[in-house]
Amino acid sequence: MSVSQIQMEAANTTIPSPLLSLFAPDVGIPRVARTGRVRWMLGFATCCALLAGVATALRVDARDSTLRELEARGELKTMSDKQVEDAQKGAERAFMVARIAWAAVEAPLTLALDATGLFLLSWFLRGKLKAGPLLAVCGAALLPFAFANLLEVVAALRQQGIAPGVFNHLVPHDGADLAAALGHPLAGPLAKLAGAFDVVGLWSALLLGFGLSAAAELPARKAVLATLAGWLLWRLFAHVGLAGG
């Protein structure tokens, strides 16, 4: 082993495995798999999601959307200002409940879906999957979403008012978000296709690929390519197929 390799290995040992996994998954993910620990990563991701949910709920402003909805139903002209205000407050309360409820289940649901996906891929590739390493690497794959949610907190607190939308992102996540942020919003099928390419999800999928390799004793190249292909097919199905694209 060369001096540079020894120095790199010594540096890696000082970095917690989950954090190392984010930027060096080929080194960090196998370490995470060996620990078999998932609870703190799941807890951290859930806390970040809840912080984003609460921050967004505190900044919600449903006045414009309420007025548009009432006008579309032909009720606006017959309602008093007090009735309009009550309708607005009702819409904001409904959003708060839905947003925080989604934040509470977001990380556990993602973990369950990731674990199911890796289980199916392992079966298809004839890997030797173990439950402990599987859950641990799925926990590490939640970290990109956790840090994205922390950015959502910052973005939400900088807003004066946020229109209701439980699944809306304040920080660009995918191709459609990026195009809108650059002043060139997409529409129709092109927007649905661009929305399938989620940068944060791709980062997480890359971690899952190395995780599949470590948890199922598969070659890294084979596991990563299979996981990325499965992720892309799922995104296209969910955001184009199910959306009626």
C-alpha positions in Angstrom: 0.0 0.0 0.0 1.4 3.4 -1.0 1.8 6.4 1.4 -1.1 8.2 -0.3 -3.4 5.2 0.1 -2.5 4.9 3.8 -3.2 8.7 4.3 -6.5 8.4 2.5 -7.5 5.4 4.6 -6.5 7.2 7.8 -8.6 10.2 6.8 -11.6 8.1 6.0 -11.6 6.5 9.4 -12.1 9.9 11.0 -15.3 10.5 9.0 -18.6 8.9 10.2 -19.6 6.2 7.7 -23.0 7.6 6.8 -21.5 11.0 6.0 -18.6 9.4 4.1 -21.3 7.4 2.1 -22.7 10.6 0.7 -19.5 11.5 -1.2 -17.6 8.2 -1.3 -20.3 5.5 -1.4 -17.8 2.9 -2.6 -16.0 3.2 0.8 -18.8 4.5 3.2 -21.7 2.3 2.2 -20.0 -1.1 2.9 -19.1 0.3 6.4 -22.8 1.3 6.9 -23.9 -2.2 5.8 -21.5 -3.9 8.3 -23.0 -1.9 11.2 -26.5 -2.9 10.4 -27.8 0.3 12.1 -30.6 2.3 10.7 -32.5 4.0 13.6 -30.5 7.2 13.9 -30.4 7.8 10.2 -34.2 7.2 10.0 -34.7 9.5 13.0 -32.5 12.2 11.5 -34.3 12.1 8.1 -37.7 12.2 9.9 -36.7 15.2 12.0 -35.5 17.0 8.9 -38.7 16.3 7.0 -40.8 17.5 10.0 -38.7 20.7 10.2 -39.4 21.3 6.5 -43.1 20.5 7.0 -43.5 22.8 10.0 -41.5 25.7 8.3 -43.7 25.4 5.2 -46.9 25.2 7.2 -46.0 28.4 9.2 -45.5 30.3 6.0 -48.6 29.1 4.1 -50.8 31.7 2.5 -53.9 30.4 0.8 -55.6 33.7 -0.1 -54.9 33.7 -3.8 -55.7 30.0 -4.3 -58.9 30.3 -2.2 -60.1 33.3 -4.3 -59.4 31.4 -7.5 -61.2 28.4 -6.3 -64.3 30.3 -5.1 -64.4 32.3 -8.4 -64.2 29.1 -10.4 -67.2 27.7 -8.5 -69.1 31.0 -8.9 -69.4 31.6 -5.2 -67.1 34.6 -4.7 -69.6 37.2 -5.7 -72.2 36.0 -3.1 -69.7 35.7 -0.2 -68.8 38.3 2.4 -65.3 39.2 3.3 -65.7 37.3 6.6 -66.8 34.2 4.7 -63.8 34.5 2.3 -61.5 34.8 5.2 -63.0 31.8 6.9 -62.6 29.8 3.7 -58.9 30.9 3.4 -58.2 29.9 7.0 -59.9 26.5 6.5 -57.7 25.9 3.4 -54.6 26.8 5.4 -55.5 24.6 8.3 -56.1 21.7 5.9 -52.7 22.3 4.2 -50.9 22.4 7.6 -52.3 19.1 8.7 -51.6 17.4 5.3 -48.1 18.8 5.1 -47.0 17.8 8.6 -48.7 14.4 8.2 -46.8 13.8 5.0 -43.5 14.9 6.7 -44.1 12.4 9.5 -44.4 9.4 7.1 -42.1 10.6 4.3 -38.8 9.0 5.6 -40.3 5.7 6.9 -42.3 5.2 3.6 -39.2 6.0 1.5 -37.2 3.5 3.6 -39.8 0.8 3.1 -40.1 1.4 -0.7 -36.3 1.4 -1.1 -36.0 -1.8 0.9 -38.7 -3.5 -1.2 -36.9 -2.3 -4.4 -33.6 -3.6 -3.3 -35.1 -6.9 -2.2 -36.6 -7.4 -5.7 -33.4 -6.4 -7.4 -31.4 -8.8 -5.3 -33.8 -11.6 -6.1 -33.6 -10.8 -9.8 -29.8 -10.6 -9.7 -29.5 -13.7 -7.4 -27.8 -11.9 -4.6 -27.4 -13.0 -1.0 -29.3 -10.3 0.7 -29.3 -9.9 4.5 -32.0 -7.9 6.4 -29.7 -5.9 8.7 -27.3 -4.5 6.0 -30.3 -3.9 3.7 -32.1 -1.6 6.2 -28.8 0.1 7.1 -28.0 1.1 3.5 -31.6 2.2 2.9 -31.2 4.4 5.9 -28.0 5.9 4.4 -29.9 6.6 1.2 -32.3 8.8 3.2 -29.6 11.3 3.9 -29.7 13.2 0.6 -33.4 13.8 1.2 -32.7 14.9 4.8 -30.2 17.5 3.6 -32.6 18.6 0.9 -35.3 19.1 3.5 -32.9 21.3 5.6 -32.5 23.5 2.5 -36.3 23.5 2.3 -36.4 24.9 5.9 -34.1 27.8 5.0 -36.1 28.5 1.8 -39.4 28.4 3.6 -38.3 30.8 6.3 -37.2 33.3 3.7 -40.6 33.4 2.1 -43.3 35.8 3.1 -46.1 33.5 1.9 -46.2 30.0 0.4 -49.1 28.7 -1.8 -50.6 25.4 -0.6 -49.1 22.3 -2.2 -48.1 19.4 -0.1 -45.6 17.9 -2.6 -44.3 21.2 -3.9 -40.6 21.9 -3.5 -39.2 25.3 -2.7 -35.7 24.2 -3.6 -35.3 22.9 -7.2 -35.1 19.1 -7.2 -35.7 18.0 -10.7 -35.5 19.1 -14.3 -38.9 20.8 -14.3 -38.0 22.7 -11.1 -34.7 23.8 -12.5 -36.2 25.0 -15.7 -38.8 27.0 -13.8 -36.1 28.5 -11.5 -34.2 29.6 -14.6 -37.2 31.4 -16.0 -38.1 28.8 -18.6 -41.0 26.8 -17.2 -42.0 23.7 -19.0 -45.5 22.5 -19.7 -47.4 19.4 -20.8 -45.6 16.1 -21.4 -42.2 17.8 -21.5 -42.7 19.0 -17.9 -43.7 15.5 -16.7 -40.6 14.0 -18.4 -38.3 16.6 -16.9 -39.9 16.1 -13.5 -38.8 12.4 -13.6 -35.2 13.4 -13.4 -34.9 14.2 -9.7 -31.3 15.1 -8.7 -31.8 14.3 -5.1 -33.4 11.0 -5.9 -30.6 10.1 -8.3 -28.1 10.8 -5.6 -30.0 8.5 -3.3 -30.3 5.8 -6.0 -26.6 5.9 -6.4 -26.2 5.2 -2.7 -28.7 2.4 -3.0 -26.7 0.8 -5.8 -23.6 0.6 -3.7 -25.8 -0.6 -0.9 -27.2 -3.4 -3.0 -23.7 -4.5 -3.7 -22.7 -4.5 -0.1 -25.9 -6.0 1.3 -26.4 -8.7 -1.3 -22.7 -9.5 -2.1 -23.0 -8.5 -5.7 -20.3 -6.8 -8.0 -20.6 -3.0 -7.5 -20.8 -2.2 -11.2 -23.6 -4.7 -11.7 -25.6 -3.6 -8.7 -25.2 0.1 -9.3 -26.3 -0.1 -13.0 -29.3 -2.3 -12.1 -30.4 0.0 -9.3 -30.1 3.2 -11.5 -32.0 1.5 -14.3 -34.7 0.4 -11.9 -34.9 3.9 -10.4 -35.2 5.5 -13.8 -38.0 3.1 -14.9 -39.9 3.8 -11.7 -39.5 7.6 -12.0 -40.7 7.5 -15.6 -43.7 5.2 -14.6 -44.6 7.4 -11.6 -44.2 10.8 -13.2 -45.1 10.1 -16.8 -47.2 6.9 -16.9 -49.4 7.4 -13.8 -49.7 11.2 -14.5 -51.3 10.3 -17.8 -48.3 11.5 -19.8 
